[in-house]
Amino acid sequence: MQRYYPSLQAIEQQTRQLDQVPCRHCQQTHQLVSHGFVYKKQAGADPQAVGKRVFCSNRQRHTGCGRTMRLYLDATVRWLRYTGAHVVAFMLALMAGRTVQQAYEQTTGRDDPRHAYRWLHRLGAQLSGYRSLSHQPPLQDADVAAAVPVAAKRPVRTGLLASTCTQLLQRFGAPLCANYQQQTQRSFL
């Protein structure tokens, strides 16, 4: 069962057809039960549904493993308050030559950049995964590479991030985070 979906309707449709889907942990069928929505409080807004929970039931004559899985919208980055679009905008601002604090403030509207350094650390940890994608795709358009402004002088950390981001944009297009998660079924961060 895939983890990322383009809309809540697609998640709802998947959760209506859970009878024949095996649990990814115990591989049993006929045990999965839809278990409610996953809500996330986005920055400056009310909590909104960003996914659903699915429970491998071990109650009432079910013999499942009891584990809960979450199905997410593809634009949602798990465990982050902000969406994937915020993270990608932060990366693009860094590539354009802004400092970490300026890029974070421009992206989120907040002036305390401590989460920005966490994002950078997680992006750095994912760089090898991003770069080891199976094969290099042909360039889609010259517009994609031209749409990524790159500063002339930049630190080594953002230099590697810039080349990786350009490669990801060429392979997955925009919106980068949603397309990456939908096609690879792995978290962007």
N, C-alpha and C positions, 0 to 999 in steps of 0.2 A: 504494500500500500504506500502510495506516495505521501510525502509530508507537506508539500507546498501546493497550493491551488490558486487559480486566478481570481476567484470570487467566493463569497459565502454560499452562494447558490450551488456552486460546484462542490463545495465541502458538504453541504446538506444532501445533495444528490448521492455523493459517495457514502454518507452515513446511513442512507436508506437501503443500501445494498450491501450490508455488512455480513449477511449470512454465509456467503461463500468465501469471504476474505479471511485468510489465515492470520493469526496473531504473529507479529514479527519476532516475538520472544519465545513463545512455546509452540508455534506452528499449528495450533488447534483452530478448527473452523467452528462456526455456529456459537461462538462465545463472546464476540465483540458487541458492545452495547454503547450507543451514543450517550454521552454523560454530561451534556451541557456545553455552554460556550466558554471560550477563553476571552477575557476582557483585558484591555490595556488602556491605561490613562495616558493618552498622547499629550504632548507638551501643550499646556494651556487649554485643554478641552476636557469634556466629560469622558468617562470610560466608554470605549466602544468595542464591539466584538471584533476580534482579529483571528478567530479560529474556533475549533471545537475540540473537546476531549472525547476520546474513545476508550472504553474500559473493557479489558478482557476479564469478563465476569467469573468470579469464583463463589457466587452467592446463588441461593435458590436453585439447587441442582445443576448449576453450571460447574464445569471442571476446568475453567481457565486459570491462568497464572496470577490474575489479580492486578496486573500492571496497567497503567494508564498511559496512553499515547496522545500526543497533541497534533492536530492538523491545523496548519497556519495559512493565512493569506500570503502570497508570494512577495508582497511589498513589506512584510513585517520581518524585522530582525528579532529573533528570540532574545529575551533577556535585556533588550534595550528599550528605553523610553521613547526614543526617536525612531522614525521609519528608515528604511534603507535609502530613500531619496536624500535624507539629511546626511547620512554617512558619505554618499557619493558626492553630494555638493561640497562637503567638507574636504574630500580628497581633491576635487577639482580646484577649490580655492587654494589649497596648499600648492598644487601644481602651478597655479598662476602666480606664485611668489609671495603669497600672504604668510604671515607668521601663524603659528598654531593658534594663538589667542585671537588674532583677527579672523582667521578662517572659521573658528568655532563660534565666535560672536556673530559673524555674518550669517552662518548657517542656522544657528539656533536662537539667536537674539539674547543669549545669556553671556555675561562677561567673565564668569569663572571657568577657566579652561581645564579643570581637573579631569572631566570626562573625555576631553579631547585627547589627552595623553593615554587614557585607557583605550580609546578607539585606535590610536596610533599603535599601541602595543599589540592589540588584537589583529590589526591589519598586518603588522610585521610578522606575527606568528602565522598568518594565513598566506603570506607571500609565496612560500614554496608550493603550497597547494594550488594557488592561482596559476603559478608558472608551469606546473607540471600537468596541466590539462592535456589530454591525449595527443592532439596534433594542432599545428598552427593553421587556422582557417585562412582562406584567401581574403584579401581586403574587401570589405563590403563597398564602401564608398570613400572617396577622398574627404568627403564632408565630415565623417566621423573623426578622422585624425586631425582635421583642421579645427574641429569644434573643441578640442582639448588644448587650451592655451598653456604653454609651458614657459616658466620663467627662465631667463638666461643663467642666472646664478642661483643655485639651490643646494641645500645640504644633501649629503649622501643618502640619508634615509628617504627623503622625498624624491630623490633622483630614481631610486629603484622602484619606489611606489608609482612614480609617473610613468615609467616604461611599462610596468605591470598593468596599471589602469588603462593605458592606451591599448594594450593587447586585449584586455578584457572588453573594452568598448568595441573593438573591432570584431571580436568573436561573438559577443552577446547583444550588442546594440543598447539602445536606451529604451526603457529604464533599466539600468544595469543590474541593480540589486534584485529586482523582481524577475528579470529574465535569467539571471545566474541561478537563483534558487529554484525556479521552475524547471530549468533544463537539467541541472545537476542534482537536484533534491538534496543539496547540502546548504547549511547556513552560510550566509555571506560573511559573517564575522564569527 
